């Protein structure tokens, strides 16, 4: 799959990670090589050594009214907060864009798991009387995008993508489609995931904690994608232009080079390369990319299924005018994404 996006600009970005609130703490940690990961308590992993990066500095009530925050699951809280930060970074006040012309596309891996577990626990312990109606709306992965659109008045397209380590990249692709098809002038695009002790126990039971170097992450990353002419009309700063988004599903051994060429077409040379997702799965592609700077944010803030927008936001913030950046994201056995951006480009 290929999408050429010369008319779409990135005008804002934000993230909430184990490094702190906003792009700057995560960027500082990345550039200094300071890991934000901590050991997972051994009682959660059956004695297996593992690392995780929890967004411990995040306090939902700093962004959302307390009574409203209590009704939202943690993934929704993270998404609502990151969206507000991204809109502020893009200089977009509420009401400045017609609500039906602004939407959201969000990648999510495990959103809703904690509320699902709590809801089912109540049922197993007390039957129907133990079911909480307040929990049910947050038991699905698209709760975060729905709650975010309600909180920020986004009445345009609304989509949630779950596609392994490429969940956020898939959401970014969909957001660009909505803009190119004229269904929106501006889209929030990103990813969100949270971490819970129960999830770590589940990963342990499934044999997913087999390497001490593995680091699990949580948080939210959000980008503001905008039609370039719309950006020019409102006099906004363009942080980067999207040049292309390419994706392939599988890398079959018998046509390995063909698949690599298809994904990296015209992008083997770049100034900065950001590697997201499963690094080992990306190795065949990495061997053919020439980049002055290569970065692996997952080693600093932890990996999640929806960290692609966080990685891309970190990449964009480092690009100077005219510099080319490439984000490569891979899941074991696919899919694979390559997103090309150019920094500081005028519109």
Legacy VTK file of the C-alpha trace (Angstrom):
# vtk DataFile Version 3.0
C-alpha trace
ASCII
DATASET POLYDATA
POINTS 347 float
0.000 0.000 0.000
1.312 3.440 -0.877
0.056 6.901 -0.041
1.740 10.033 -1.379
0.957 12.985 0.842
2.723 16.117 -0.433
-0.276 18.230 0.531
-0.444 17.228 4.202
1.479 19.020 6.926
2.277 18.157 10.528
1.549 21.299 12.507
1.491 20.019 16.064
2.593 17.101 18.218
2.507 15.938 21.805
3.207 12.848 23.846
2.892 11.485 27.352
5.477 8.853 28.198
7.563 7.412 30.978
9.868 10.416 30.456
7.148 12.889 31.408
4.521 15.158 29.897
5.171 16.565 26.444
7.682 16.028 23.647
10.611 17.748 25.371
11.169 15.288 28.278
11.045 12.311 25.896
13.357 14.041 23.413
15.830 14.924 26.156
15.901 11.316 27.345
16.310 10.044 23.778
19.167 12.379 22.917
21.000 11.681 26.171
20.376 7.940 26.021
18.809 8.002 29.478
16.506 5.026 29.933
13.177 5.699 31.623
12.503 1.998 32.155
12.211 0.377 35.557
12.176 -3.293 36.631
8.767 -4.915 36.666
8.007 -6.335 40.138
8.999 -9.978 40.078
5.700 -11.061 41.602
4.007 -9.943 38.377
6.357 -11.854 36.107
6.751 -15.131 37.930
10.374 -14.277 38.694
11.260 -13.365 35.105
13.285 -10.152 34.719
11.539 -7.528 32.590
11.388 -3.767 32.253
8.537 -1.336 31.826
8.075 2.363 31.331
4.975 3.680 33.079
3.806 7.259 32.677
3.959 7.892 36.419
4.079 11.679 36.101
0.693 11.770 34.379
-2.177 12.986 36.567
-5.477 12.963 34.706
-7.025 15.671 36.887
-4.424 18.157 35.653
-6.090 17.946 32.236
-9.642 16.778 32.914
-12.216 17.808 35.519
-12.052 15.283 38.412
-15.644 14.050 38.114
-15.242 13.561 34.375
-11.849 11.916 34.736
-13.326 9.285 37.073
-15.628 8.115 34.281
-12.797 7.552 31.802
-10.417 4.614 31.530
-6.701 5.389 31.665
-6.215 5.090 27.892
-8.981 7.653 27.361
-7.442 9.965 29.943
-4.054 9.774 28.213
-5.603 10.363 24.801
-7.694 13.339 25.934
-4.658 14.959 27.531
-2.290 14.346 24.598
-4.874 15.667 22.144
-5.240 18.888 24.096
-1.474 19.335 24.163
-1.161 18.658 20.424
-3.930 21.113 19.528
-2.267 23.760 21.688
1.072 23.060 20.014
-0.593 23.590 16.610
-2.175 26.834 17.803
-5.732 25.560 17.399
-8.258 26.801 19.935
-11.586 25.061 20.389
-14.042 26.391 17.808
-11.310 27.711 15.499
-12.042 24.856 13.073
-15.562 23.776 12.168
-16.114 20.685 14.371
-17.345 18.546 11.484
-14.075 19.252 9.614
-11.798 17.910 12.327
-11.611 14.254 13.336
-9.433 11.677 15.027
-7.760 8.413 14.019
-6.212 6.525 16.918
-4.142 3.383 17.195
-4.683 1.305 20.326
-3.352 -2.057 21.412
-4.796 -2.932 24.816
-7.153 -0.084 25.695
-10.111 -1.267 27.719
-8.416 -4.342 29.192
-8.360 -3.043 32.771
-12.015 -2.034 32.702
-12.992 -5.312 31.049
-11.221 -7.231 33.804
-12.941 -5.171 36.506
-16.345 -5.565 34.851
-15.986 -9.328 34.488
-14.646 -9.715 38.015
-17.801 -8.096 39.336
-19.919 -10.469 37.275
-18.014 -13.610 38.293
-18.190 -12.651 41.967
-21.754 -11.352 42.184
-23.527 -12.225 38.964
-25.537 -9.620 37.068
-25.798 -7.487 40.198
-22.005 -7.119 40.138
-21.907 -5.543 36.680
-21.102 -1.828 36.719
-22.767 0.211 33.957
-20.091 2.896 34.397
-17.358 0.467 33.376
-18.965 -0.967 30.266
-18.408 2.000 27.876
-14.676 1.804 28.553
-14.237 -1.911 27.859
-13.612 -1.456 24.128
-10.469 -0.235 22.381
-12.277 2.593 20.592
-13.361 4.157 23.888
-10.287 6.408 23.809
-11.052 7.918 20.396
-14.735 8.290 21.273
-14.090 9.967 24.612
-11.447 12.217 23.063
-13.780 13.383 20.314
-16.485 14.174 22.879
-14.109 16.057 25.171
-12.600 18.168 22.388
-15.669 18.545 20.185
-14.297 16.609 17.202
-17.239 15.767 14.956
-15.367 14.658 11.856
-14.192 11.103 11.040
-13.521 8.878 14.036
-11.532 5.663 13.689
-9.601 3.228 15.882
-6.912 0.956 14.454
-5.470 -2.185 16.029
-2.612 -3.540 13.904
0.069 -4.928 16.179
3.127 -2.665 16.502
1.910 -0.588 13.558
-1.401 0.477 15.125
-0.541 4.197 15.223
0.977 4.125 11.737
-2.226 2.560 10.430
-4.197 5.357 12.105
-1.937 8.000 10.544
-2.493 6.429 7.134
-6.268 6.486 7.623
-6.148 10.115 8.793
-4.294 11.104 5.623
-6.917 9.296 3.561
-9.693 11.271 5.220
-7.909 14.523 4.431
-7.101 13.570 0.845
-10.698 12.489 0.242
-11.929 15.876 1.454
-13.706 14.447 4.494
-11.684 16.587 6.898
-9.407 19.618 6.863
-7.570 18.571 9.970
-7.083 15.242 11.751
-5.681 14.218 15.085
-3.704 11.040 14.493
-1.808 8.981 17.017
-1.781 6.093 19.417
-2.436 5.272 23.050
-1.827 2.327 25.360
-1.696 1.789 29.091
0.073 -0.790 31.234
-1.442 -2.634 34.175
-0.087 -5.295 36.536
-2.706 -7.708 35.188
-1.324 -7.267 31.669
2.179 -8.106 32.850
0.864 -11.248 34.528
-0.820 -12.138 31.249
2.354 -11.526 29.229
4.221 -13.754 31.665
1.651 -16.547 31.373
1.893 -16.344 27.559
5.691 -16.503 27.536
6.159 -12.945 26.314
8.790 -12.043 28.924
11.573 -14.121 27.464
14.267 -11.430 27.258
15.566 -9.167 30.006
16.107 -6.432 27.389
12.403 -6.302 26.579
10.827 -3.065 27.715
7.091 -2.422 27.790
5.824 1.133 27.511
2.643 3.123 27.943
1.436 6.578 27.097
-0.021 8.533 24.217
1.373 10.271 21.170
-0.667 12.642 19.003
-0.008 14.506 15.770
-2.009 17.274 14.135
-2.274 16.551 10.410
-3.605 19.336 8.243
-4.201 20.201 4.614
-1.267 22.347 3.567
-3.477 25.044 2.064
-5.561 25.112 5.262
-2.347 25.593 7.245
-1.363 28.509 5.022
-4.772 30.149 5.425
-4.436 30.280 9.197
-0.747 31.222 9.143
0.383 28.213 11.141
3.916 26.927 11.531
4.637 23.744 9.581
6.851 21.408 11.553
7.135 18.968 8.658
5.488 17.829 5.453
4.484 14.227 4.959
6.168 12.996 1.781
4.874 9.439 1.605
3.531 6.509 3.597
4.270 3.010 2.372
3.200 -0.305 3.838
3.526 -4.007 3.069
1.892 -6.882 4.868
4.441 -9.693 4.627
8.114 -10.070 3.753
8.177 -13.437 2.014
11.595 -15.135 1.770
11.282 -15.856 -1.950
10.608 -12.197 -2.784
12.418 -10.585 0.137
14.334 -7.987 -1.886
11.240 -7.055 -3.846
9.373 -6.374 -0.621
12.242 -4.313 0.791
12.466 -2.260 -2.407
8.716 -1.691 -2.402
8.703 -0.363 1.144
11.861 1.745 0.876
11.426 3.019 -2.662
13.379 6.275 -2.938
13.894 6.449 0.840
17.128 4.527 1.409
19.002 7.788 2.049
17.779 10.094 4.819
19.174 12.432 7.432
17.432 10.805 10.385
15.936 7.351 10.856
13.533 6.484 13.658
13.006 2.765 14.312
9.791 1.766 16.051
8.098 -1.535 16.760
9.996 -4.835 16.746
13.606 -3.945 15.928
14.587 -7.502 15.036
11.772 -7.655 12.478
13.059 -4.414 10.938
16.642 -5.697 10.472
16.338 -6.671 6.772
15.279 -3.112 5.980
17.812 -1.429 8.265
20.626 -3.123 6.393
19.746 -1.109 3.282
19.123 2.325 4.772
21.819 4.985 4.965
21.077 7.522 7.682
23.318 9.960 9.509
21.382 9.418 12.751
19.498 6.257 13.812
17.355 6.250 16.961
15.400 3.604 18.879
12.913 5.308 21.242
11.529 2.005 22.502
14.809 1.386 24.313
14.331 4.645 26.214
10.590 4.866 26.964
9.481 1.273 26.302
7.662 -0.414 23.464
3.924 -0.414 22.981
1.663 -1.417 20.127
0.664 2.193 19.548
3.830 4.249 20.041
4.264 5.149 16.361
2.996 8.716 16.671
5.241 9.317 19.678
8.233 8.168 17.627
7.218 10.236 14.634
6.683 13.298 16.810
10.193 12.874 18.235
11.594 12.555 14.714
9.818 15.649 13.415
11.018 17.777 16.342
14.636 17.069 15.387
14.412 17.876 11.678
15.865 21.120 10.398
14.553 22.899 7.305
14.774 20.587 4.308
16.097 17.580 6.225
14.611 14.205 5.386
13.391 11.890 8.087
12.185 8.304 7.830
10.248 6.281 10.365
10.449 2.524 9.945
8.043 0.377 11.940
7.832 -3.393 11.922
5.787 -6.111 13.538
6.997 -9.727 13.638
5.743 -11.309 10.401
4.400 -7.889 9.345
2.979 -5.435 8.672
5.750 -2.948 7.956
5.452 0.815 7.544
7.802 3.486 6.202
6.770 7.123 6.715
8.844 9.812 5.042
8.794 13.424 6.240
10.636 16.626 5.385
11.359 19.079 8.138
10.471 22.745 8.239
9.088 22.872 4.723
7.163 25.991 3.688
3.622 25.561 2.336
LINES 1 348
347 0 1 2 3 4 5 6 7 8 9 10 11 12 13 14 15 16 17 18 19 20 21 22 23 24 25 26 27 28 29 30 31 32 33 34 35 36 37 38 39 40 41 42 43 44 45 46 47 48 49 50 51 52 53 54 55 56 57 58 59 60 61 62 63 64 65 66 67 68 69 70 71 72 73 74 75 76 77 78 79 80 81 82 83 84 85 86 87 88 89 90 91 92 93 94 95 96 97 98 99 100 101 102 103 104 105 106 107 108 109 110 111 112 113 114 115 116 117 118 119 120 121 122 123 124 125 126 127 128 129 130 131 132 133 134 135 136 137 138 139 140 141 142 143 144 145 146 147 148 149 150 151 152 153 154 155 156 157 158 159 160 161 162 163 164 165 166 167 168 169 170 171 172 173 174 175 176 177 178 179 180 181 182 183 184 185 186 187 188 189 190 191 192 193 194 195 196 197 198 199 200 201 202 203 204 205 206 207 208 209 210 211 212 213 214 215 216 217 218 219 220 221 222 223 224 225 226 227 228 229 230 231 232 233 234 235 236 237 238 239 240 241 242 243 244 245 246 247 248 249 250 251 252 253 254 255 256 257 258 259 260 261 262 263 264 265 266 267 268 269 270 271 272 273 274 275 276 277 278 279 280 281 282 283 284 285 286 287 288 289 290 291 292 293 294 295 296 297 298 299 300 301 302 303 304 305 306 307 308 309 310 311 312 313 314 315 316 317 318 319 320 321 322 323 324 325 326 327 328 329 330 331 332 333 334 335 336 337 338 339 340 341 342 343 344 345 346
